[in-house]
């Protein structure tokens, strides 16, 4: 599809350009010598209550990957050391980062927090090309064993229990998350080993998510777990309008990498609408595009937008066009209209 990108010399030149791109340099200079960004792991916006002053390590690490920085770059290696420590079950309290105060105040919260951080770290490392590392593979199999047990069990039908008059996620439930799905999506070898889980997960994530409002109990504190997936996370109208286009495109990419995008009716409606807005060359050209689409959740921060917005309309079209082209390449779908 893009024969010029296969040429090794061309790839080396592109990597060199990525290393010196203003967006990459801006992120890299904020990294501390410890490999950490923002003093936290998952934050993408400031939060005084959570002690988050800037974008955290995992979203910045993944954003640099999306911007084309090679994994052997110094910034990536420094961050990678921290992420591998999270996989190692190192119980150093400092590795809790922004969740340190919470675990100190809430008895019983630490195990759940560490599970979430290990999932997020494993997903980032798989995204970064470490999928063949035995530490990543080992973590992936453990996480996916739990997910497989959940989607095959009775809790998948009703994962809630009552607590103080509100609905909370059953403590025994281990549903997929944006992290575990990302991890699986970037591990094609494990997908081949676990083809049955790929199919079951594709079916589960294509079913409508419960409309019931719920929380997760972390110690005695209730949290809204925006990263937990209890079905299709997309909100797409009958006409194909998504309420969060950046996340929807990223989600379509993940499903495409898993080979299950065809299961998602909501993704199909969105794709049909986006295709109508493309010109004959496959460039996304919707009418009256005044600004770059904005994300409503933190989970697409690393991937959208990659192009800095300018006064030129083309800069607002680039990211959607690129992500559509990637989905089309992964699925074999047509991008251009006949």
C-alpha positions in Angstrom: 0.0 0.0 0.0 2.9 2.3 0.9 5.9 0.8 -0.9 8.2 3.8 -0.3 7.9 3.2 3.5 9.3 -0.3 3.2 12.7 1.0 2.0 15.1 0.8 5.0 16.9 4.0 4.1 13.5 5.8 4.0 12.6 4.3 7.4 15.9 5.5 8.9 15.3 9.0 7.6 11.8 9.1 9.0 13.1 7.9 12.4 15.6 10.7 12.3 13.0 13.2 11.6 10.8 11.9 14.4 13.7 12.3 16.9 14.0 15.9 16.1 10.3 16.8 15.7 9.3 19.7 17.9 6.4 17.7 19.5 8.8 14.9 20.4 11.5 17.2 21.8 8.8 19.0 23.8 7.8 15.8 25.6 11.3 14.4 26.0 12.6 17.5 27.7 10.0 17.1 30.4 11.1 13.6 31.4 13.1 13.3 34.6 16.3 11.2 34.8 14.3 8.6 36.6 12.3 8.0 33.5 9.1 9.6 34.9 6.9 12.3 33.5 4.7 14.5 35.6 5.4 12.5 38.8 2.6 10.1 38.0 1.7 7.2 35.8 -1.8 7.6 34.3 -2.8 11.2 34.5 -3.4 13.2 31.4 -4.7 16.4 32.9 -3.9 18.3 36.2 -5.7 17.2 39.3 -4.9 18.9 42.6 -6.8 16.2 44.5 -4.8 13.4 42.9 -1.5 15.4 43.1 -1.2 15.4 39.3 0.5 18.4 37.8 1.2 17.2 34.3 0.7 14.3 31.8 2.0 11.1 33.3 4.6 8.5 32.3 2.5 5.9 30.5 0.5 8.3 28.2 3.7 10.2 27.4 5.6 7.0 26.7 2.9 5.9 24.3 2.5 9.3 22.7 6.2 9.2 21.8 5.7 5.8 20.2 2.8 7.2 18.1 5.0 10.1 17.1 7.5 7.6 15.7 10.3 7.7 18.3 12.3 4.4 18.2 12.1 2.2 21.3 15.9 2.3 21.7 15.9 6.1 22.2 17.1 7.2 25.6 13.7 8.6 26.7 12.0 5.3 25.9 14.7 3.2 27.6 14.5 5.2 30.8 10.7 4.9 30.9 10.9 1.2 30.0 12.9 0.5 33.1 10.1 1.9 35.3 7.4 -0.1 33.3 9.3 -3.3 33.7 9.6 -2.7 37.4 5.8 -2.5 37.6 5.6 -5.9 35.9 8.0 -7.4 38.3 5.7 -7.2 41.3 8.1 -4.9 43.0 6.3 -3.8 46.2 8.2 -0.6 46.5 5.7 2.0 47.8 7.2 4.6 45.5 5.9 2.6 42.5 2.4 3.5 43.5 3.1 7.1 42.4 -0.2 9.1 42.4 -2.0 6.3 44.2 0.4 6.2 47.2 -1.8 8.4 49.4 -4.9 6.4 48.5 -3.4 3.1 49.4 -2.1 4.5 52.7 -5.5 5.8 53.6 -7.6 2.9 52.3 -6.9 -0.5 53.7 -7.2 -3.2 51.0 -6.8 -0.8 48.1 -3.2 -1.5 47.2 -3.6 -5.0 45.5 -6.3 -3.6 43.2 -4.2 -0.5 42.3 -1.1 -2.6 41.5 -3.2 -4.9 39.2 -4.4 -1.8 37.3 -0.9 -0.4 37.0 0.6 -3.7 35.8 -2.1 -3.9 33.1 -1.3 -0.4 32.0 2.4 -1.0 32.0 2.1 -4.3 30.1 -0.1 -2.6 27.5 2.5 0.2 27.0 5.4 -2.2 26.7 3.5 -4.3 24.2 2.7 -1.2 22.2 6.4 -0.3 22.4 7.4 -3.6 20.6 8.4 -5.6 23.7 5.8 -8.3 23.0 8.4 -11.1 22.7 9.9 -10.2 26.1 9.1 -13.1 28.5 8.2 -10.7 31.2 5.5 -9.1 29.0 4.3 -12.5 27.7 4.1 -13.8 31.2 2.1 -10.8 32.4 -0.1 -11.0 29.4 -1.0 -14.6 29.9 -1.9 -14.0 33.6 -4.1 -11.0 32.7 -5.8 -12.8 29.8 -6.4 -15.9 31.9 -8.4 -13.7 34.3 -10.3 -12.0 31.4 -11.0 -15.3 29.8 -12.5 -16.7 33.0 -14.7 -13.6 33.3 -16.1 -13.6 29.8 -16.9 -17.3 29.9 -18.5 -17.1 33.4 -21.8 -16.1 35.0 -20.4 -12.8 36.2 -20.2 -11.5 32.6 -24.0 -11.5 32.6 -24.4 -9.7 35.9 -21.1 -8.3 37.3 -22.8 -6.0 39.9 -23.6 -6.2 43.6 -25.3 -3.7 45.9 -23.3 -1.7 48.4 -24.9 1.0 50.5 -27.7 1.5 48.1 -25.5 1.8 45.0 -24.2 -0.7 42.4 -20.6 -1.6 42.5 -18.5 -4.1 40.4 -18.4 -7.5 42.0 -15.0 -7.9 43.7 -14.7 -11.3 42.0 -15.2 -9.9 38.5 -12.2 -9.3 36.3 -13.7 -7.7 33.1 -11.6 -6.5 30.2 -10.2 -3.0 30.4 -8.8 -0.5 27.9 -5.4 -1.7 29.1 -5.9 -5.5 28.7 -7.6 -5.0 25.3 -4.7 -2.9 24.2 -2.2 -5.4 25.5 -3.9 -8.2 23.6 -4.2 -6.1 20.4 -0.4 -5.6 20.2 0.5 -9.3 20.8 -0.3 -11.1 17.5 1.6 -14.2 18.6 -0.5 -14.6 21.7 -3.7 -13.9 19.6 -2.7 -17.0 17.5 -2.2 -19.0 20.7 -5.5 -17.9 22.1 -7.8 -17.7 19.1 -10.8 -18.8 21.2 -10.4 -15.9 23.6 -10.1 -13.5 20.6 -13.4 -14.6 19.3 -15.2 -14.5 22.7 -13.7 -11.1 23.5 -14.8 -9.8 20.1 -18.4 -10.9 20.8 -18.4 -9.5 24.3 -17.1 -6.1 23.3 -19.7 -5.9 20.5 -22.6 -6.3 22.9 -24.3 -3.2 24.3 -22.8 -2.1 27.6 -25.0 -1.9 30.7 -26.6 1.5 31.2 -26.5 1.0 34.9 -24.3 3.4 36.8 -21.7 1.7 38.9 -18.5 2.2 40.7 -15.5 0.1 41.9 -14.8 -0.1 45.6 -11.1 0.5 46.3 -10.9 0.0 50.0 -14.0 1.8 51.2 -13.8 4.5 48.5 -15.9 4.3 45.4 -14.4 5.2 42.0 -15.8 5.5 38.6 -13.7 3.2 36.5 -13.7 4.7 33.0 -11.2 2.1 31.8 -13.4 -0.9 32.7 -15.2 -2.4 29.7 -18.5 -4.2 30.2 -19.4 -4.3 26.5 -19.2 -1.9 23.6 -17.7 1.4 24.8 -18.6 3.4 21.7 -21.6 5.7 21.7 -22.6 6.1 18.0 -25.9 7.4 16.8 -28.0 5.6 14.2 -26.6 8.0 11.7 -23.0 7.1 12.6 -22.2 10.2 14.7 -19.7 9.4 17.5 -19.7 11.4 20.7 -15.9 10.9 21.0 -14.4 10.5 17.6 -10.7 10.3 18.7 -11.5 7.4 21.1 -13.8 5.8 18.6 -11.0 5.7 15.9 -8.5 4.4 18.4 -11.0 1.7 19.5 -11.6 0.7 15.9 -7.8 0.3 15.5 -7.6 -2.0 18.5 -10.5 -4.2 17.3 -8.9 -4.3 13.8 -5.6 -5.4 15.4 -7.5 -8.2 17.1 -9.3 -9.1 13.9 -12.8 -8.6 15.4 -13.8 -5.2 14.0 -16.5 -6.8 11.9 -18.4 -7.8 15.1 -19.0 -4.2 16.1 -22.2 -2.7 14.8 -21.4 0.7 16.2 -18.0 0.8 14.5 -19.7 -0.2 11.2 -22.1 2.7 11.5 -19.3 5.1 12.2 -17.1 3.8 9.4 -20.0 4.2 6.9 -20.4 7.8 7.9 -16.7 8.6 7.8 -16.4 7.0 4.4 -19.1 9.2 3.0 -17.1 12.2 4.3 -14.0 11.1 2.4 -13.1 12.3 -1.1 -12.1 10.0 -3.9 -8.5 9.9 -2.7 -9.5 8.7 0.8 -9.0 12.1 2.5 -11.5 12.9 5.2 -13.2 16.1 4.2 -16.3 16.8 6.3 -18.3 20.0 5.8 -17.7 22.9 8.1 -14.7 21.4 9.9 -13.7 24.4 12.1 -11.5 22.6 14.7 -9.7 19.3 15.2 -12.1 16.7 16.9 -11.6 16.7 20.6 -11.5 13.6 22.8 -13.9 13.2 25.8 -11.9 10.6 27.7 -8.2 10.3 28.6 -7.6 7.0 26.8 -6.9 8.5 23.4 -4.5 11.2 24.6 -1.4 9.4 23.3 -2.8 8.9 19.8 -4.9 11.9 18.9 -4.1 14.4 17.6 -0.6 13.8 16.4 -0.7 16.7 13.9 -0.5 20.2 15.4 -3.5 22.3 14.5 -2.8 25.3 12.3 -5.0 27.8 10.4 -5.0 25.4 7.5 -8.0 23.0 7.2 -5.7 20.2 6.2 -4.2 20.0 9.7 -7.6 19.2 11.1 -8.1 16.4 8.6 -4.8 14.6 9.0 -5.4 12.6 12.1 -8.7 11.1 11.1 -7.5 10.4 7.6 -4.4 8.7 9.0 -6.3 6.6 11.5 -8.8 5.6 8.9 -6.0 4.5 6.6 -4.5 2.4 9.3 -7.8 0.7 10.1 -8.3 0.1 6.4 -4.9 -1.4 6.1 -5.3 -3.7 9.1 -8.7 -4.9 8.0 -8.5 -4.9 4.2 -11.4 -2.5 4.0 -11.8 0.0 1.2 -11.0 3.6 2.0 -11.6 5.2 -1.3 -15.0 5.5 -2.9 -15.6 4.2 -6.4 
